[in-house]
Amino acid sequence: MLWVVRPIVRPEDPDGNQLPTLEQARAWYADQDPVHGFDHVERVLALAQKLGSELGADLEILQAAALLHDAAGAAPLSKDRAAHEHSSAEFARAVLEQEGWPPARIEPVLHCIRAHRYREGEQPISLEAQVLFDADKLDVIGAFGVARTIGYAVQAGTPIFAEPSVRFLDRGELEPGEPHSAYHEYLFKLRRVRDRLRTEPARRLAAEREQLLRTFFEQLAAEARGEG
Protein backbone atom coordinates (compact mmCIF):
# COMPACT_ATOMS: atom_id res chain seq x y z
CA MET A 1 0.00 0.00 0.00
CA LEU A 2 1.26 3.48 -0.87
CA TRP A 3 0.97 6.02 1.94
CA VAL A 4 0.84 9.70 1.04
CA VAL A 5 2.48 11.79 3.75
CA ARG A 6 2.64 15.58 3.88
CA PRO A 7 5.98 16.98 5.10
CA ILE A 8 6.01 19.55 7.87
CA VAL A 9 8.71 21.95 9.03
CA ARG A 10 9.62 21.61 12.73
CA PRO A 11 12.63 21.34 15.08
CA GLU A 12 14.98 18.41 14.85
CA ASP A 13 16.06 16.09 17.66
CA PRO A 14 19.77 15.94 18.66
CA ASP A 15 20.42 13.28 15.99
CA GLY A 16 19.06 15.47 13.20
CA ASN A 17 15.77 13.55 12.81
CA GLN A 18 12.57 15.47 12.24
CA LEU A 19 10.23 14.72 15.16
CA PRO A 20 6.50 14.21 14.51
CA THR A 21 4.43 16.86 16.25
CA LEU A 22 0.94 17.05 17.69
CA GLU A 23 -0.09 19.36 14.85
CA GLN A 24 0.96 16.82 12.23
CA ALA A 25 -0.57 13.92 14.11
CA ARG A 26 -3.93 15.66 14.41
CA ALA A 27 -4.38 15.36 10.64
CA TRP A 28 -3.63 11.61 10.71
CA TYR A 29 -6.57 11.04 13.07
CA ALA A 30 -9.08 13.39 11.45
CA ASP A 31 -11.36 10.52 10.36
CA GLN A 32 -10.95 8.25 13.37
CA ASP A 33 -13.74 7.26 15.70
CA PRO A 34 -14.00 8.85 19.18
CA VAL A 35 -12.70 5.70 20.92
CA HIS A 36 -9.38 5.74 19.05
CA GLY A 37 -9.29 9.41 18.08
CA PHE A 38 -6.76 12.13 18.66
CA ASP A 39 -7.66 12.70 22.30
CA HIS A 40 -6.69 9.07 22.98
CA VAL A 41 -3.36 9.69 21.26
CA GLU A 42 -2.72 12.81 23.34
CA ARG A 43 -3.36 10.88 26.56
CA VAL A 44 -1.11 8.00 25.48
CA LEU A 45 1.64 10.45 24.56
CA ALA A 46 1.42 12.18 27.94
CA LEU A 47 1.51 8.86 29.79
CA ALA A 48 4.38 7.55 27.65
CA GLN A 49 6.42 10.67 28.33
CA LYS A 50 5.72 10.41 32.08
CA LEU A 51 6.62 6.72 32.28
CA GLY A 52 9.54 7.03 29.87
CA SER A 53 11.08 9.92 31.76
CA GLU A 54 10.95 7.98 35.02
CA LEU A 55 12.46 4.87 33.45
CA GLY A 56 15.11 6.56 31.29
CA ALA A 57 13.61 5.54 27.95
CA ASP A 58 14.39 7.15 24.59
CA LEU A 59 11.78 9.90 24.52
CA GLU A 60 12.18 10.65 20.79
CA ILE A 61 11.36 7.02 19.94
CA LEU A 62 8.43 7.15 22.34
CA GLN A 63 7.05 10.41 20.94
CA ALA A 64 7.11 9.09 17.40
CA ALA A 65 5.59 5.75 18.41
CA ALA A 66 2.85 7.28 20.56
CA LEU A 67 1.80 9.73 17.86
CA LEU A 68 1.74 7.03 15.17
CA HIS A 69 0.53 3.95 17.04
CA ASP A 70 -3.09 4.12 15.83
CA ALA A 71 -2.59 6.28 12.76
CA ALA A 72 -3.84 3.82 10.14
CA GLY A 73 -6.59 1.21 10.16
CA ALA A 74 -7.55 1.94 13.77
CA ALA A 75 -11.30 2.40 13.40
CA PRO A 76 -12.67 -0.26 15.76
CA LEU A 77 -15.57 -1.37 13.59
CA SER A 78 -13.57 -1.67 10.38
CA LYS A 79 -12.23 -4.88 8.90
CA ASP A 80 -8.71 -3.45 9.33
CA ARG A 81 -8.97 -3.21 13.12
CA ALA A 82 -7.79 -6.82 13.64
CA ALA A 83 -4.36 -5.95 12.23
CA HIS A 84 -4.24 -2.20 12.76
CA GLU A 85 -0.85 -2.37 14.46
CA HIS A 86 0.70 -3.57 11.21
CA SER A 87 -0.97 -0.97 8.99
CA SER A 88 -0.05 1.75 11.49
CA ALA A 89 3.56 0.53 11.53
CA GLU A 90 3.76 0.72 7.74
CA PHE A 91 2.25 4.20 7.81
CA ALA A 92 4.84 5.16 10.43
CA ARG A 93 7.65 3.83 8.24
CA ALA A 94 6.52 6.06 5.38
CA VAL A 95 6.26 9.10 7.66
CA LEU A 96 9.66 8.65 9.25
CA GLU A 97 11.46 7.82 6.01
CA GLN A 98 10.11 11.00 4.47
CA GLU A 99 11.30 12.93 7.52
CA GLY A 100 14.82 11.58 7.09
CA TRP A 101 14.99 9.07 9.92
CA PRO A 102 17.66 6.39 9.40
CA PRO A 103 16.55 2.73 9.47
CA ALA A 104 18.30 2.19 12.81
CA ARG A 105 15.96 4.74 14.41
CA ILE A 106 12.84 3.76 12.47
CA GLU A 107 12.87 0.09 13.44
CA PRO A 108 12.56 0.71 17.22
CA VAL A 109 9.52 2.90 16.54
CA LEU A 110 7.90 0.21 14.39
CA HIS A 111 8.53 -2.42 17.06
CA CYS A 112 6.75 -0.22 19.62
CA ILE A 113 3.74 0.14 17.34
CA ARG A 114 3.52 -3.52 16.34
CA ALA A 115 3.80 -4.63 19.99
CA HIS A 116 1.30 -2.24 21.59
CA ARG A 117 -1.81 -4.43 21.31
CA TYR A 118 -3.31 -6.28 24.28
CA ARG A 119 -4.12 -9.46 22.42
CA GLU A 120 -1.68 -12.00 20.99
CA GLY A 121 0.98 -10.65 18.65
CA GLU A 122 4.49 -9.25 18.74
CA GLN A 123 5.64 -8.94 22.34
CA PRO A 124 7.07 -5.61 23.61
CA ILE A 125 10.77 -6.33 24.14
CA SER A 126 12.43 -2.92 24.25
CA LEU A 127 11.89 -0.53 27.16
CA GLU A 128 10.21 1.93 24.79
CA ALA A 129 7.81 -0.77 23.53
CA GLN A 130 6.93 -1.73 27.09
CA VAL A 131 6.28 1.90 27.99
CA LEU A 132 4.02 2.43 24.96
CA PHE A 133 2.17 -0.82 25.70
CA ASP A 134 1.56 0.31 29.27
CA ALA A 135 0.55 3.85 28.32
CA ASP A 136 -1.96 2.54 25.81
CA LYS A 137 -3.39 0.07 28.33
CA LEU A 138 -3.69 2.64 31.10
CA ASP A 139 -6.14 4.49 28.83
CA VAL A 140 -8.57 1.53 28.89
CA ILE A 141 -8.93 1.54 32.68
CA GLY A 142 -10.08 4.32 34.96
CA ALA A 143 -12.56 7.03 33.99
CA PHE A 144 -11.59 7.13 30.33
CA GLY A 145 -11.61 3.35 30.22
CA VAL A 146 -15.24 3.35 31.31
CA ALA A 147 -16.15 6.06 28.78
CA ARG A 148 -14.31 4.37 25.92
CA THR A 149 -15.80 0.93 26.65
CA ILE A 150 -19.32 2.31 26.67
CA GLY A 151 -18.58 4.35 23.55
CA TYR A 152 -17.41 1.24 21.74
CA ALA A 153 -20.53 -0.69 22.76
CA VAL A 154 -22.77 2.12 21.47
CA GLN A 155 -20.91 2.22 18.14
CA ALA A 156 -21.09 -1.56 17.81
CA GLY A 157 -24.80 -1.64 18.67
CA THR A 158 -24.27 -3.88 21.71
CA PRO A 159 -25.72 -3.33 25.21
CA ILE A 160 -23.92 -1.52 28.00
CA PHE A 161 -24.99 -4.39 30.27
CA ALA A 162 -26.11 -7.93 29.54
CA GLU A 163 -26.06 -10.83 31.97
CA PRO A 164 -23.05 -13.02 31.17
CA SER A 165 -23.69 -16.71 30.64
CA VAL A 166 -22.07 -19.43 32.74
CA ARG A 167 -20.09 -20.40 29.65
CA PHE A 168 -18.73 -16.88 29.31
CA LEU A 169 -17.85 -16.68 32.99
CA ASP A 170 -16.07 -20.04 32.86
CA ARG A 171 -14.36 -19.87 29.46
CA GLY A 172 -14.80 -16.39 28.02
CA GLU A 173 -16.95 -17.82 25.21
CA LEU A 174 -20.33 -16.39 24.25
CA GLU A 175 -23.40 -18.57 24.02
CA PRO A 176 -25.23 -18.37 20.66
CA GLY A 177 -27.06 -15.06 20.57
CA GLU A 178 -25.33 -13.70 23.67
CA PRO A 179 -24.18 -10.10 23.16
CA HIS A 180 -20.68 -8.95 24.12
CA SER A 181 -21.76 -6.02 26.25
CA ALA A 182 -19.57 -3.39 27.87
CA TYR A 183 -19.89 -5.42 31.08
CA HIS A 184 -18.65 -8.51 29.21
CA GLU A 185 -15.62 -6.50 28.06
CA TYR A 186 -14.91 -5.55 31.67
CA LEU A 187 -15.03 -9.19 32.75
CA PHE A 188 -13.12 -10.49 29.73
CA LYS A 189 -10.38 -7.86 29.46
CA LEU A 190 -10.47 -4.68 31.51
CA ARG A 191 -10.24 -6.20 34.99
CA ARG A 192 -7.15 -8.15 33.86
CA VAL A 193 -5.23 -5.27 32.28
CA ARG A 194 -3.20 -4.35 35.35
CA ASP A 195 -1.74 -7.87 35.48
CA ARG A 196 -0.44 -7.43 31.92
CA LEU A 197 1.40 -4.15 32.50
CA ARG A 198 5.16 -4.33 31.99
CA THR A 199 6.58 -1.50 34.11
CA GLU A 200 6.39 -0.70 37.80
CA PRO A 201 5.39 2.98 37.35
CA ALA A 202 2.46 1.92 35.17
CA ARG A 203 1.30 -0.64 37.72
CA ARG A 204 1.43 2.11 40.33
CA LEU A 205 -0.76 4.40 38.23
CA ALA A 206 -3.10 1.53 37.44
CA ALA A 207 -4.01 0.82 41.07
CA GLU A 208 -6.26 3.86 41.51
CA ARG A 209 -7.69 3.66 38.01
CA GLU A 210 -8.53 0.01 38.45
CA GLN A 211 -10.44 0.71 41.65
CA LEU A 212 -12.63 3.26 39.86
CA LEU A 213 -13.20 0.82 36.99
CA ARG A 214 -14.20 -1.99 39.35
CA THR A 215 -16.52 0.23 41.37
CA PHE A 216 -18.33 1.45 38.25
CA PHE A 217 -18.94 -1.97 36.70
CA GLU A 218 -19.93 -3.59 39.98
CA GLN A 219 -22.48 -0.79 40.53
CA LEU A 220 -23.65 -1.12 36.90
CA ALA A 221 -24.30 -4.83 37.41
CA ALA A 222 -26.02 -4.25 40.75
CA GLU A 223 -28.38 -1.64 39.29
CA ALA A 224 -29.13 -3.80 36.25
CA ARG A 225 -30.11 -6.65 38.57
CA GLY A 226 -32.21 -4.39 40.80
CA GLU A 227 -29.80 -4.80 43.69
CA GLY A 228 -28.31 -1.32 43.95
C-alpha positions, 0 to 999 in steps of 0.5 A: 500500500502506498501512503501519502504523507505531507511533510512539515517543518519543525525542530529536529532532535539531537540526531538530526531527525525530524520529530513528529508533532501534535499538529501533524498527528492531528491530521492523521486522526481526522477521520478516526472514531472517538474511541481511538481518536486524537484525544486518545493519542494525546493521553497516550503520549502524555503517559508515555512521556511520564513513564519514559522519563521515570524509566530513562527511555528514549523519549524521541522514539516514544514520541514518534511511536505514541503519535503514530501507534493508531494512525492507520486502520484503527477504526474499531468497527472496520475490517482493518482493526484486527491488524491495525498495528501492522498498517499503522507501523507501515504508515509510520515507516513512510512518515519517518522515512520521508522525515529523514529518519535512518533505518536504525531509528525507524525500526525501534519505533515500528517495534513499539507500534507492532507490539502495543496491542493487548491481544496476541501478537508481537511482544514488547521487548524494548523498554520503549515498547513496554512503555508504549504498551503500558501507556496505551493500556492505562487508557482503557482503565479508569474514567476514560476506560469506562467512557471508551468501553461504553462508547465502543458498545454504542458504536457496535450496537451492543448493550452496555450491560447484559447478563453473562452466561455461565459459559462466558464466565467459565471460558470467556466464550459467548453462548449463541445469541449472547451479546458482548456487552460493555460489562462482558468487556470488563469481565473479559479484558479490563479487569485483567489489564493491570496484570499485563502491564510491563513497568512498575510505574504503570502498575502504580498508576493503574491501582487507583484507576482500576479501583474506579473501573471496578466500582463502576462496573460492579455498581452497573451490574447491581443496578441492572439486577435491581440490587443497587 
